[in-house]
Amino acid sequence: MPKEQSGANILVEALCDLGVEVIFGYPGGAVLPIYDVLFQQKRIRHILVRHEQAATHAAEGYARATGKPGVVLVTSGPGATNAITGITDALMDSIPMVVITGQVATHLIGSDAFQEADTVGITRHCTKHNYLVKSPETLGNVIHEAFHIATTGRPGPVVVDIPKDVQVATAPYTKPGTINHASYKPQVKGDIKLIEAAVEMLAAAERPILYTGGGIINSGPAASQILRELARVTGAPVTSTLMGLGAYPASGEAWLGMLGMHGTYEANWAMNQADLIVCLGARFDDRVTGRLDAFAPKAKKIHVDIDRSSMNKTVRVDLPIVGDVGHVMEDMVKVWKARQHTKADLSPWWQRIEEWRAKKSLSYPPSTTEIMPQAAVQALWNATHKKNPIITTEVGQHQMWAAQHFHFESPNKWLTSGGLGTMGYGLPAAIGAQLGNPNALVIDIAGEASIQMNIQELATATQYRLPVKIFILNNEYMGMVRQWQELTYSSRYSESYSDALPDFVKLGEAYGWKGIRIETPDQLESGIAEMLAYDGPVIVDCLVAKVANCFPMIPSGASHVEMILADDQVSGELDDEAKALV
Amino acid sequence: MHIKEGLKERHTLSVTVTNEPGVLARIAGMFTARGYNIESLTVADITEDDSISRITIVTTGTPAVIEQVVAQLDRMVPVHKVTDLTLLGDHVERELALVKVSGTGDHRIEALRLAEVFRANVVDTTISSFVFEVTGASTKIDRFVELMKEIGLVEVARTGIVAMARGKEAV
């Protein structure tokens, strides 16, 4: 019989058994027993954030950059509710994360005790699964099961709510063996008959396109490799969602750029004109499809996804294949080769794509007096891409410009809040990514509005000597809101001006960061060089053109071929149908 | 602008789940979160060791919505199996109701006579009231309740539908 130990000890033992190295957290009354155990051990490193939301984003950044689950520890009540945004973010973007929340003692649950919140009730809607642990006997198994669920199948956040008395009470703990869950059994291998059918469809297609997503990155680095092989043997062009950037290299010859609302002209037209779309680990999000009844009207659609509920959710597909996209692509390549298919002559298709590409949809009006935000991202890429940096973003125009103009060659280098679109994601995510990759160059490309949503995390980076860089594209507007107001509401800029901005240079310095301001185009290169030369955290306030807009853009309620390419096409007011769409 | 809706179908789903705290809230919450309808929901443990519950859900929606309902249920961690009994074809659906009727004299005799026609049992009686237990398809219970309104219906409690596929196989 193993010796009895406290629930708090069991938790830490289980986390160690699961290989956890870093926890992002914030202490409080209902987790004091756990913090006391953490104090007395050296195996797990605890990173003290300044707000629980940042703990969850940091865990997401860590998970996205390392492939390992992110772990969060917060107290009951406000600790748990502050974590909700990040938990929901992880759910939307399928990020493996385990969140340990303290809870009031079991006999106090339901009594409106101090710092009590119904954490399992609140998080039921924003987790893949959650638990309220009522005895230390079950705690060890629950922790192991929580990691199993968070990391397998379609990854996601799992919350484990542990009442304070369960942290103190004792029980024996033994490391469980392989988890064989009674009802949760994700399907990893795809049905080979369906895969064979998919290969035949690909071989017969004249205008195929591979539409890839974050599922490939979640599947692991091998999936990105096999995608390259699949693109090579089939000769099909490749586009990607925001979440999938890096799975296929931007320098690859089949690369069309990102698709969707701010995707390239060639990617969206190719989707519209394709006769076969192979969706690999993506989910036909509304930001990708545009107007549904006009989406890819000529294409047969194959959908590979590990989550059965993604199939036929918004777009009817001809061939759904449930399975891990990496395994399914591997089988596709095997079948392709076994059947001795050769690369079809897709030259007429590529010729059309080249015509669309000739539009140069990512071009923008140059300026000698102002820094164009796109030029700033390009300059950043020029200066850093050889270092293979990890880029995080906040949410808004700067995020889309980063997606368009920073070119990714490998997975796990692009960390952004896609599904939920959470402002304030980038700085804590950069902190998490830096902890997982101490020697990497980590840059948060930010906007002046978003960065203020988790600005307190400057202190976290300082405390742990993390040399993260923040590069603010400062246009003094919530730019994407302003852009939509131009497009939809006759430029009535309701509350979208960033008034009373702090001096970001001085703010950074107050937190122990280096601050740099870039004001004119001629300072851009030298400012970036100065940022890179500094061996510590740097905040760069880069003043960019104030009213630049992000193009191409598919407006609300429009189809892929109704893309706006430049400002002069922006009309004043949209109809109610379009206004009602997000 | 007006909001449009598609043509709806009614489906009966059988769902087996691990019998753990919160499982019903999890399922009901998924329906509200995703805007699906629940017309009826019944749940009870069906195993000797109290480990698995069977939930019968009657839902309405377009065929695409019904397909999503099934898929969304199926991906939930404590869900073992989801069967769309309507899609499967032939199945039986039953409901139980307790119906309280008050009255004296002729009304009382008529109530008993109707109860006999509907094969309803008297499970409680006073000098001036009955509680009937009636089982059957929902439409039968609807008709029984409707008739009792004229006699002196006081209140109704219904279980909601339980359902099972015909034939020798389990779902």
HADDOCK unambig.tbl for C-alpha pairs under 7 A between the chains (distance, minus, plus):
assign (segid A and resid 124 and name CA) (segid B and resid 26 and name CA) 6.54 0.50 0.50
assign (segid A and resid 129 and name CA) (segid B and resid 77 and name CA) 6.64 0.50 0.50
assign (segid A and resid 183 and name CA) (segid B and resid 77 and name CA) 6.47 0.50 0.50
assign (segid A and resid 183 and name CA) (segid B and resid 78 and name CA) 5.79 0.50 0.50
assign (segid A and resid 183 and name CA) (segid B and resid 79 and name CA) 5.89 0.50 0.50
assign (segid A and resid 183 and name CA) (segid B and resid 80 and name CA) 4.60 0.50 0.50
assign (segid A and resid 184 and name CA) (segid B and resid 77 and name CA) 5.15 0.50 0.50
assign (segid A and resid 184 and name CA) (segid B and resid 78 and name CA) 6.83 0.50 0.50
assign (segid A and resid 308 and name CA) (segid B and resid 71 and name CA) 6.11 0.50 0.50
assign (segid A and resid 309 and name CA) (segid B and resid 68 and name CA) 6.20 0.50 0.50
assign (segid A and resid 309 and name CA) (segid B and resid 71 and name CA) 4.69 0.50 0.50
assign (segid A and resid 309 and name CA) (segid B and resid 72 and name CA) 5.54 0.50 0.50
assign (segid A and resid 313 and name CA) (segid B and resid 68 and name CA) 6.44 0.50 0.50
assign (segid A and resid 576 and name CA) (segid B and resid 1 and name CA) 6.22 0.50 0.50
assign (segid A and resid 577 and name CA) (segid B and resid 1 and name CA) 6.46 0.50 0.50
